[in-house]
Amino acid sequence: MAPRTKLSLAQARRIALAAQGLHEVRPASTSRRHLSRVLQRSHLLQIDSVNVLVRAQYMPLFSRIGAYDRDLLEKAAYHARKRETFEYWGHEASLIRLDLHPVFRWRMERARRGEGIYGGLAKFGQEKRAFIEEVRREIATQGPMAAGELSGGHKGQGSWWGWSDGKRALEWLFWAGEVTTATRRGFERIYDLPERVLPSDILNVPTPSADEAQRELLRHSIRALGIASERCLRDYFRLEPQDAKVRIPELVEAGDLVPVTVEGWSGPVYLDPQAKLPRRVEARALVSPFDPIVWERTRTERLFDFRYRIEIYTPAEKREFGYYCLPFVLGERIVARVDLKADRAAGNLIVHSIHPEASAAQDEIAPALGEELRLMAQWLNLGSITAPKEWQALLDV
């Protein structure tokens, strides 16, 4: 797009949606190429253990390319020859594009020094170095294993070789880049040495300085966001505020970030100089609570006038919208919240509730939402959909 200094809120929304690929028509059939394209845009997929519908890492792909074969992501994540990602702390625990491994090594080095990881694990790393090295040697000698498979590693057994301490040692090694995820068994990590998991051509790439790595991560952040505040830029890869404050002016000077103003927004805002500004966006997507389009909740509120909080940890009687509410993007707006559950035993997609936004009419939402729910049920191999009575006829489910 041509350089601009002032943008309307509607333009900012279209830029943000396009940066995440939500402006594109979904393919009629999907392949590895479509998955790779999403990864090239978003750079990473957040992992989360909640499985009431489908695990978090699978949803952003569905939101963008439709009913794809989930085995494509399994292969991209863990197949020895088809691997396109590695697991590390990007935006929380994430599947990250494999070629970005070098620009996370500064974070691994900080972890080795006890920096940038939560206090209890940092203290454990300082106090139990010899124990941690024993765990690393066991992985090196015995090969890939889960925490519970360490010597004497069942929960409650031993003093330092108990499951809890073995897991803590492995997580410290994971933060430090000294082990990585070879695969997962269910949702359980199976750890191994990076040199036995990741391609040598990636491991042999020279390690950039911390300064350059942080600049590169911020460049990727603005590509993925399109338009962002300083807070949003650093949140994408969870950079420390003190690092981002130094790097952002450097990127402005280099032309990698363009300062702009957006209607109704206060504070500095930055635009990707390569951002696309579609004339209109005709999105139709249920997005998970862990989707990049809603990661940073203040940004979601400013872009879409949509205040969003996940209520998983809220007591049932205090929930306003539901346990696992997915925002529904329609056109250029977020028009509803849909509380969903996959009842796999019964083969049923349960729609617990639908909460339209004040600006969205029920009959405006229903036809598109019905299509999206049918597509989701097909994708998850669920043969039926149960919805609230007042919505059933409108949704045609």
C-alpha positions as CSV (number, residue, x, y, z in Angstrom):
1,M,0.0,0.0,0.0
2,A,1.1,3.6,-0.5
3,P,2.6,5.3,2.5
4,R,0.0,6.9,4.8
5,T,0.3,8.8,8.0
6,K,-3.4,8.8,9.0
7,L,-5.8,5.8,8.9
8,S,-9.4,5.4,9.8
9,L,-10.4,2.7,12.2
10,A,-12.0,0.7,9.4
11,Q,-8.8,0.8,7.4
12,A,-6.8,-0.4,10.5
13,R,-9.2,-3.3,10.8
14,R,-8.9,-4.3,7.2
15,I,-5.1,-4.1,7.5
16,A,-5.1,-6.3,10.6
17,L,-7.4,-8.9,9.1
18,A,-5.4,-9.1,5.8
19,A,-2.1,-9.5,7.7
20,Q,-3.5,-12.6,9.2
21,G,-4.9,-13.9,5.9
22,L,-8.5,-13.7,7.0
23,H,-9.4,-11.7,3.9
24,E,-8.7,-14.5,1.5
25,V,-11.2,-17.0,0.1
26,R,-10.6,-20.5,1.6
27,P,-9.3,-23.1,-0.9
28,A,-11.7,-25.8,-2.2
29,S,-9.2,-28.4,-1.0
30,T,-6.3,-28.1,1.3
31,S,-2.7,-29.3,1.1
32,R,0.6,-28.8,2.9
33,R,1.2,-25.7,0.8
34,H,-1.8,-24.0,2.4
35,L,-0.6,-24.9,5.9
36,S,2.8,-23.5,5.1
37,R,1.3,-20.3,3.8
38,V,-0.5,-19.7,7.1
39,L,2.8,-20.4,9.0
40,Q,4.6,-17.9,6.8
41,R,2.1,-15.3,7.8
42,S,1.6,-16.0,11.5
43,H,5.1,-17.4,12.2
44,L,3.8,-19.6,15.0
45,L,0.8,-21.4,16.5
46,Q,0.1,-21.2,20.2
47,I,-0.2,-24.6,22.0
48,D,-2.7,-25.0,24.8
49,S,-3.9,-28.1,26.7
50,V,-7.6,-27.2,26.6
51,N,-9.4,-29.8,24.5
52,V,-13.1,-29.1,25.0
53,L,-13.4,-28.4,21.3
54,V,-10.0,-29.0,19.6
55,R,-6.5,-28.1,20.8
56,A,-5.5,-24.5,20.2
57,Q,-2.7,-25.2,17.6
58,Y,-5.2,-26.7,15.2
59,M,-7.8,-23.8,15.2
60,P,-6.0,-20.9,13.4
61,L,-5.5,-23.1,10.4
62,F,-9.2,-24.1,10.3
63,S,-10.2,-20.5,10.7
64,R,-8.1,-19.6,7.6
65,I,-8.2,-22.6,5.2
66,G,-11.2,-24.6,6.4
67,A,-11.5,-28.3,6.9
68,Y,-8.0,-29.5,6.5
69,D,-6.4,-32.8,7.5
70,R,-5.0,-32.3,11.0
71,D,-2.3,-34.9,10.2
72,L,-0.7,-32.2,8.0
73,L,0.0,-30.2,11.1
74,E,1.3,-33.3,13.0
75,K,3.7,-33.9,10.2
76,A,4.8,-30.3,10.0
77,A,5.4,-30.3,13.8
78,Y,7.0,-33.7,14.4
79,H,7.8,-35.7,11.2
80,A,11.5,-36.2,10.8
81,R,11.6,-35.3,7.1
82,K,8.6,-33.0,6.8
83,R,9.2,-30.9,9.9
84,E,8.4,-27.2,9.4
85,T,8.2,-26.1,13.1
86,F,9.9,-26.5,16.4
87,E,8.4,-26.1,19.9
88,Y,9.6,-23.3,22.1
89,W,8.4,-20.2,24.0
90,G,7.2,-17.8,21.3
91,H,3.8,-16.5,22.3
92,E,3.6,-18.8,25.3
93,A,4.4,-22.4,24.3
94,S,4.2,-22.5,20.5
95,L,4.9,-24.3,17.3
96,I,7.3,-21.9,15.7
97,R,8.5,-21.7,12.1
98,L,11.7,-23.8,11.9
99,D,13.7,-21.2,10.1
100,L,13.2,-18.8,13.1
101,H,15.2,-21.1,15.4
102,P,18.4,-18.9,15.2
103,V,16.5,-15.8,16.4
104,F,15.3,-17.5,19.5
105,R,18.8,-18.6,20.7
106,W,19.3,-15.3,22.6
107,R,16.3,-16.3,24.7
108,M,17.7,-19.7,25.3
109,E,21.0,-18.2,26.4
110,R,19.2,-15.9,28.8
111,A,17.4,-18.9,30.2
112,R,20.7,-20.6,30.8
113,R,21.7,-17.6,32.9
114,G,18.4,-17.8,34.8
115,E,16.9,-14.8,33.1
116,G,13.6,-14.6,31.3
117,I,12.0,-17.6,32.9
118,Y,9.7,-17.7,35.8
119,G,11.3,-17.4,39.2
120,G,10.8,-20.9,40.6
121,L,12.3,-22.5,37.6
122,A,15.2,-20.1,37.5
123,K,16.0,-20.8,41.1
124,F,15.8,-24.5,40.5
125,G,18.3,-24.1,37.6
126,Q,20.7,-22.3,39.8
127,E,20.5,-24.7,42.8
128,K,20.3,-28.0,41.0
129,R,22.8,-27.7,38.1
130,A,24.3,-31.2,38.7
131,F,20.8,-32.8,38.8
132,I,19.8,-31.1,35.6
133,E,23.0,-32.2,33.9
134,E,22.2,-35.8,35.0
135,V,18.8,-35.5,33.3
136,R,20.4,-34.1,30.1
137,R,22.9,-37.0,30.1
138,E,20.1,-39.6,30.5
139,I,18.2,-38.1,27.5
140,A,21.5,-38.2,25.5
141,T,22.2,-41.8,26.5
142,Q,18.7,-43.3,26.4
143,G,17.1,-41.3,23.7
144,P,13.7,-39.5,23.5
145,M,11.6,-39.8,26.6
146,A,8.8,-38.3,28.7
147,A,9.4,-36.8,32.1
148,G,7.8,-39.8,33.8
149,E,10.2,-42.2,32.0
150,L,13.3,-40.8,33.7
151,S,15.1,-43.1,36.0
152,G,12.8,-43.6,39.0
153,G,10.7,-40.9,37.3
154,H,7.2,-41.9,38.5
155,K,5.3,-39.3,40.5
156,G,6.1,-39.4,44.2
157,Q,9.2,-41.7,43.9
158,G,12.7,-40.6,45.0
159,S,13.9,-37.3,46.2
160,W,15.4,-35.7,43.1
161,W,14.4,-38.3,40.6
162,G,10.7,-37.9,41.3
163,W,8.4,-36.9,38.5
164,S,8.1,-33.3,39.7
165,D,11.8,-32.6,39.8
166,G,12.5,-34.5,36.6
167,K,9.9,-32.5,34.8
168,R,11.3,-29.3,36.2
169,A,14.8,-30.2,35.0
170,L,13.5,-31.0,31.6
171,E,11.5,-27.7,31.4
172,W,14.7,-25.8,32.4
173,L,16.6,-27.6,29.7
174,F,13.8,-26.9,27.2
175,W,13.9,-23.1,28.1
176,A,17.7,-23.2,27.6
177,G,17.4,-24.9,24.3
178,E,19.4,-28.0,25.5
179,V,16.4,-30.3,24.8
180,T,13.5,-29.9,22.5
181,T,10.2,-31.7,21.7
182,A,10.8,-34.7,19.5
183,T,7.1,-35.5,19.4
184,R,4.1,-35.7,21.7
185,R,2.3,-38.7,23.1
186,G,-1.3,-37.4,23.4
187,F,-0.4,-34.0,24.9
188,E,2.7,-35.2,26.7
189,R,6.0,-33.9,25.5
190,I,8.6,-36.4,24.5
191,Y,12.0,-34.7,24.9
192,D,15.2,-35.2,23.0
193,L,18.4,-33.4,22.1
194,P,18.0,-30.7,19.4
195,E,20.8,-32.3,17.2
196,R,18.7,-35.5,17.0
197,V,15.4,-33.7,16.2
198,L,16.1,-30.5,14.2
199,P,17.8,-30.4,10.8
200,S,21.5,-29.7,10.8
201,D,21.1,-27.0,8.2
202,I,19.0,-25.0,10.7
203,L,21.3,-25.7,13.7
204,N,24.3,-24.7,11.7
205,V,22.9,-21.2,10.8
206,P,25.0,-18.6,12.6
207,T,23.5,-17.2,15.7
208,P,22.6,-13.5,15.4
209,S,23.3,-11.1,18.2
210,A,20.5,-10.6,20.7
211,D,19.9,-7.1,19.3
212,E,19.6,-8.3,15.7
213,A,17.4,-11.2,16.8
214,Q,15.0,-8.9,18.6
215,R,14.8,-6.6,15.6
216,E,14.1,-9.6,13.4
217,L,11.3,-10.8,15.7
218,L,9.8,-7.3,15.7
219,R,9.9,-7.3,11.9
220,H,8.0,-10.6,11.9
221,S,5.6,-9.2,14.5
222,I,4.6,-6.2,12.3
223,R,4.2,-8.5,9.3
224,A,1.8,-10.7,11.2
225,L,-0.1,-7.8,12.7
226,G,-0.1,-5.3,9.9
227,I,-0.6,-2.4,12.3
228,A,0.2,-2.3,16.0
229,S,1.1,-0.4,19.1
230,E,4.4,-0.9,20.9
231,R,2.6,-3.2,23.4
232,C,1.2,-5.3,20.6
233,L,4.5,-5.5,18.8
234,R,6.4,-6.9,21.8
235,D,3.5,-9.1,22.9
236,Y,3.5,-11.2,19.7
237,F,6.8,-12.9,20.7
238,R,6.6,-11.8,24.3
239,L,9.6,-9.5,24.2
240,E,10.6,-7.7,27.4
241,P,9.5,-4.0,27.4
242,Q,13.1,-2.8,27.9
243,D,14.2,-4.7,24.8
244,A,11.4,-3.5,22.6
245,K,11.8,0.2,23.7
246,V,15.3,0.2,22.3
247,R,14.7,-1.9,19.2
248,I,11.5,-0.1,17.9
249,P,13.2,3.3,17.3
250,E,15.9,1.5,15.4
251,L,13.3,-0.2,13.2
252,V,11.6,3.1,12.6
253,E,14.9,4.7,11.5
254,A,15.5,1.7,9.2
255,G,12.0,2.1,7.6
256,D,10.8,-1.3,8.9
257,L,8.1,0.4,11.0
258,V,6.1,3.4,9.8
259,P,4.6,5.6,12.5
260,V,1.0,6.4,11.8
261,T,-2.1,7.7,13.6
262,V,-5.4,5.8,13.7
263,E,-8.8,7.4,14.3
264,G,-9.6,7.2,18.0
265,W,-6.3,5.6,19.1
266,S,-3.9,7.2,21.4
267,G,-0.2,6.6,21.7
268,P,2.4,5.5,19.1
269,V,1.1,3.2,16.3
270,Y,3.2,1.5,13.7
271,L,2.4,0.2,10.2
272,D,4.0,-2.5,8.3
273,P,5.4,-0.7,5.2
274,Q,4.4,-3.8,3.1
275,A,0.9,-4.0,4.6
276,K,-2.1,-4.7,2.4
277,L,-5.2,-2.6,2.6
278,P,-8.1,-4.4,0.9
279,R,-11.0,-2.4,-0.3
280,R,-13.2,-4.7,1.8
281,V,-12.9,-7.9,3.8
282,E,-15.5,-10.6,3.6
283,A,-14.2,-12.9,6.4
284,R,-16.2,-15.8,7.9
285,A,-14.3,-17.5,10.7
286,L,-14.8,-18.8,14.2
287,V,-11.5,-18.0,15.9
288,S,-10.1,-19.6,19.1
289,P,-9.2,-17.7,22.2
290,F,-5.6,-18.4,21.3
291,D,-5.7,-17.0,17.8
292,P,-3.3,-14.1,16.9
293,I,-6.2,-11.9,15.9
294,V,-7.4,-11.7,19.5
295,W,-4.2,-12.4,21.5
296,E,-3.7,-8.9,22.8
297,R,-7.1,-8.1,24.3
298,T,-6.7,-4.3,24.3
299,R,-5.9,-4.4,20.6
300,T,-9.0,-6.5,20.0
301,E,-11.1,-4.0,21.9
302,R,-9.6,-1.0,20.0
303,L,-9.9,-2.7,16.5
304,F,-13.3,-4.3,16.9
305,D,-14.9,-2.6,19.8
306,F,-15.0,-6.1,21.3
307,R,-14.1,-6.7,24.9
308,Y,-13.0,-10.3,25.2
309,R,-12.0,-12.5,28.1
310,I,-11.7,-16.2,28.2
311,E,-13.8,-17.7,31.1
312,I,-12.2,-21.1,31.5
313,Y,-10.9,-20.2,34.9
314,T,-14.0,-18.4,36.0
315,P,-16.4,-20.3,38.3
316,A,-19.4,-21.6,36.3
317,E,-21.9,-19.4,38.1
318,K,-19.9,-16.3,37.4
319,R,-19.4,-16.9,33.6
320,E,-21.0,-14.3,31.4
321,F,-20.7,-16.0,28.0
322,G,-19.5,-19.6,28.6
323,Y,-16.5,-21.9,29.2
324,Y,-15.0,-21.9,25.7
325,C,-16.4,-18.9,23.8
326,L,-15.1,-18.4,20.3
327,P,-15.4,-14.9,18.6
328,F,-17.2,-15.1,15.3
329,V,-15.6,-12.9,12.6
330,L,-18.0,-11.9,9.8
331,G,-17.0,-9.4,7.2
332,E,-14.9,-6.9,8.9
333,R,-16.4,-7.2,12.4
334,I,-16.5,-9.6,15.3
335,V,-20.3,-10.1,15.5
336,A,-20.9,-12.8,18.1
337,R,-19.4,-15.2,20.8
338,V,-20.2,-18.9,20.4
339,D,-19.7,-21.3,23.3
340,L,-18.8,-24.7,21.8
341,K,-17.9,-28.2,22.9
342,A,-17.1,-31.3,20.9
343,D,-18.9,-34.3,22.4
344,R,-16.7,-36.9,20.7
345,A,-18.4,-39.9,22.3
346,A,-21.8,-38.9,20.9
347,G,-20.4,-37.5,17.7
348,N,-22.0,-34.2,18.4
349,L,-20.9,-30.5,18.2
350,I,-22.7,-28.8,21.0
351,V,-23.5,-25.1,20.7
352,H,-24.1,-24.1,24.3
353,S,-24.9,-20.5,23.6
354,I,-24.6,-17.7,21.0
355,H,-24.2,-14.1,22.1
356,P,-24.5,-11.6,19.3
357,E,-22.9,-8.2,19.7
358,A,-25.3,-5.3,20.1
359,S,-24.6,-4.1,16.5
360,A,-25.3,-7.5,14.9
361,A,-28.8,-8.9,14.2
362,Q,-29.6,-12.6,14.8
363,D,-30.8,-13.1,11.2
364,E,-27.6,-11.4,9.9
365,I,-25.4,-13.8,11.8
366,A,-27.2,-17.1,11.5
367,P,-26.8,-18.1,7.9
368,A,-23.0,-17.6,7.9
369,L,-22.6,-19.1,11.4
370,G,-24.6,-22.1,10.4
371,E,-22.3,-22.7,7.4
372,E,-19.3,-22.3,9.7
373,L,-20.7,-24.8,12.3
374,R,-21.4,-27.4,9.6
375,L,-17.9,-27.0,8.3
376,M,-16.5,-27.4,11.8
377,A,-18.6,-30.5,12.5
378,Q,-17.4,-32.1,9.3
379,W,-13.7,-31.2,10.1
380,L,-14.0,-32.7,13.6
381,N,-15.8,-35.8,12.3
382,L,-18.9,-35.0,14.3
383,G,-22.1,-36.2,12.7
384,S,-24.6,-33.8,14.4
385,I,-24.9,-30.3,15.8
386,T,-27.0,-29.3,18.8
387,A,-27.9,-25.6,19.1
388,P,-30.2,-23.5,21.4
389,K,-33.8,-23.9,20.3
390,E,-34.1,-20.2,19.3
391,W,-31.2,-20.6,16.9
392,Q,-31.8,-24.1,15.4
393,A,-34.1,-23.0,12.5
394,L,-32.0,-19.9,11.7
395,L,-28.8,-21.9,11.7
396,D,-30.3,-24.8,9.7
397,V,-28.5,-27.4,11.8
